[in-house]
Amino acid sequence: MRLVTWNINSIRLRIDLLSQVASVMNPDIICLQEIKVDDPLFPLDQCREMGFGHIAFHGMKGYNGVAILSRLPIAEWRPMSRCGRDDRRHLMARLENGVQIHCLYIPAGGDIPDPETNDKFAHKLDFVREITAWAAAEIRPEDKVILAGDFNIAPLENDVWSHKQMLKVISHTPAEVDLLNAFLASVPFVDAMRHFVPPEDKLYTWWSYRSPDWQKNDRGRRLDHVWVTPALAPSLRGMLVAREARAWTQPSDHVPVMVDFDL
């Protein structure tokens, strides 16, 4: 089974790029974040034409939104709300083979890393706390569960271009990193990307639109993640970050991440 996760930053704007991902990477499952489309306008027919006969989505106009596209049968799916808000950030799909997939879009958190003065940052921290408690209560190590998406936190020193310069920048602050590590330890999950790439190596999935020459400067961050329960760790077979996608015409600032499973 091949899974791809990608913050597409508008599915309708980048539907042709999605088709390219589907044909070139040939995934069985695609988890999408920031689809930015209200449910009645979701491009269902176009996704089916790409070979995805089983589709779950939960979107809203202009913001957020998550979707799971699958070539494998989905037995059930449901959206999940966090922090008392219906902001379309968490979608669960259980495949007929028993694997449960969670597509997740954690809030970005704004610009100021102070929950007292920045409500967006406070919401981000609360979101991670709540989803950590949910995982600890609902997921067991022996369950076959995959979490994939844009977590908007780069936890390791080599998940950012400069650990020292990023310590006070939202996505790599100690407060966020501590909470994400607690989330990882809740079941515990296995970081599928770092299963293949040691923590000593740089690993990025996002490069800012603001960077005039992102390839030369290479000031990236690993904001996108795939985690699995211990039950699925032995089935991990490979991982790829599709860095070249950042150079496509009208790209997302995130690139697709692919993980292969022996399932």
N, C-alpha and C positions, 0 to 999 in steps of 0.2 A: 504494500500500500504506500502510495506516495502522497504526501500532504504538502501543500504550499500555503503560507500565510503572507498576506500583503495588505498594508495600508494603501489603498488605491487612490485615496483623496479625490473622490467623485467617480462612481462607476459609469455614469453616463458620459462624462467627459473623456474617460479613458477606456471605453468599451473595446476599442480596437487593440489597445495594449493588453487588455485582459484576454482577448482572443489569441494574441501572440504568446502570452504566458501559457495558456491552455494547450496550444499546439506544439510549442517548443519544449516546455517542461513536462508536458503530458501527465499532470497530476490526477489522482483519483479524487482528491478533496482539495478545495480552495477555501480558505477562511479569509474573508475580506473585512476590513475596517474602514471607517469613514466613507461609507458608500454615498452618503449625502443625498438621499432620494426618498421621498415619501413612498410608502408601500404600493399605492395604486400605479405609480410610474416606474416601478422597478422593471428593468429590461429582461423580463422572464424568458421571452421567446428567444432573444439573442443568446442568453446563457444556455438554453436548451440546445440551440444549434451548435454550440461548442462541445456538446456531448454530455452535459450535466443534466441527467434526467430527474435528479432529486435535489430540490433547492429549498432552503429556509432563509428567510430574511426578516429583518426588523429595522426599518429605517425611519428617517424623518427629513423634512425639507431643509437642505442647506447645512446640516450639522450631523456629526456622529453617524450612527447606523452600522449594523453588522450583518454579514451574510455568510452562509455555508453552502457551497456548490459541491455536489457529489455525483460521481458516477456509480457509487455503491448505494444500495437501498437504505433509506433512512426510516427507521421504525417509528420514531417520534421526535418532535422538536418543540422547544418552547423558549421564549424570551425570559430573561431574568432581570429584575430591577434591583438597584443598589441605592442605599442611602435615601430611600423614600422618593426617588426621582425616576421618572419614565424617560430616561435620556438615551435609550437604545444603545447600550454598551456591552451587553453580555447575551450570548445566544448559545443554547445547548442543542445538540443533535445526537441522538443515539442511533448508531448504525445497527442493521440487522445482525451483524457479526458480533454484537455486544460491546463494541468500542464506543465510548462516549466522548464526544468532541465539544469543547467549549471555545467559542470564538469571543475574544475579549479585547475591549478597547478602554484602557485605563485613562482617566482624564490627564490632560497635559499639565495643567496646574498654573498657567499664566507665567508671569515674569519675575515676581518678587517672592523669594522663598521664605515667607513669613506668614504663617496661618492666621496671625492676629490682624494683619492688614490686607491680606489677599485671600478672599473667599474661595477663589479657584484652587489655590494651593491647599487650603483647609479641606475642601471637598476631595481633592486627590488623596490626601492622607487618610481621611475617613473611609474613602472607597476601598483603599488597600487593606485597612484594618477590618472592614466588614467582610470583604471577600476572603480574607485569611481565616476569620472565624467560621465562615461558611464552609471552606475547604476542610478545615479541621473536623467539623461536625459531620460532613456529608460524604467525604471521600476517604476510602480505606486504601492502604498500600496495595492490597490484592485486586482492587478494581482496575479495569482497563480504561484509563482516562487520559486524554490529551488536552492540554491548555495551549492555545496558540493565539497570537495577536500582537498588537501594539501596546506594550505595557508602559511606554513613555518613561521608563527608568532604565538607566545603564548602570548596573550594579558593581561591576568589577573595574579595577583601575585601568585595565586594557580594553574596556568597553567604551572608552572615550579617548579622544586624541591627546588630552592633557589632564591627567588626574588632578594635579595641583591647581590648574587654572579653572577647572570645572567644579570644584568643591562648593562654590557658592552659586552655581548655576542650576536652575531647576532641571531635573532629570538625573543629577548625580550628587545631590546634597546628601549628607549623612542621614538626615531624617528619612528621606525616601529609600535610600539603600538599606537601612536597617529594617524598614517595614517590608520591603520586597524580599529580603533575606528571610524574614519571619514567615512570609507567605510561602516561599520555597520550602522551608523546613516544616510547614504545617502538616503535610501528609506522611513523609516528605515527598516532594517532587524531585525529578531528575532533570537538570538543564540539558536538553538534547543537543543544543548547539555546542556547548562546552564539553559535552561527552566526546566530541570529535576534535575540537580545537582547544588546546590547553590554555589555561588562564594567563600564561606568560605571553601569548600571542595576541596582537591587536585583532579586533573583530567588530565591524561596524555594519549597520543596516540602514542608516539615515545620514544624509548630508543636506545641510541647510540650503534653501533657495537663495539665501542672502550671500552665500559664498561665490565670488566672481569666477573662481576656477576651482571647483570642488575637487577635481582629480589631482591637481597639483598641490593644493593646500591639504587635502585629505583630513579635514577636521570633522571626522565622523563620530557617530555614537551608535551603540547597539541598543536600540529601543524596542526592537521586535524579538519575540521569544517563542520558543516551543518547549513546553515542559511535559513530562510524562510521569505517570505513577511508576513505582518500582516494578509492578507487574509487567509493564511494557518495555522497561529498560533493556532486557535481553534481546528484544526484537529490533532495536535500533540498528540500521545498516549503513546510513550515510546522511550527509548534510551538505547543502550548497547555499551560499548567499549570492544571488544573481546581481552582482555589482554593476554589470554592464547595463542593466535596466535604468540606472540613474542617468545614463547618457542618451536615452531615447528622446524622441521629440515629445514635448509637453509631458515630461515625466512626473511621477509622484516623487516627493522628496524621500520616500522610503523605497526599498527594493524588496522583491519577493525573497522569501526564505523557504527552502525546500528541505524536507526530512523524509527519508525512506525507511519503511518498516518491513520486517519480514512477517507479514500477517496474511 
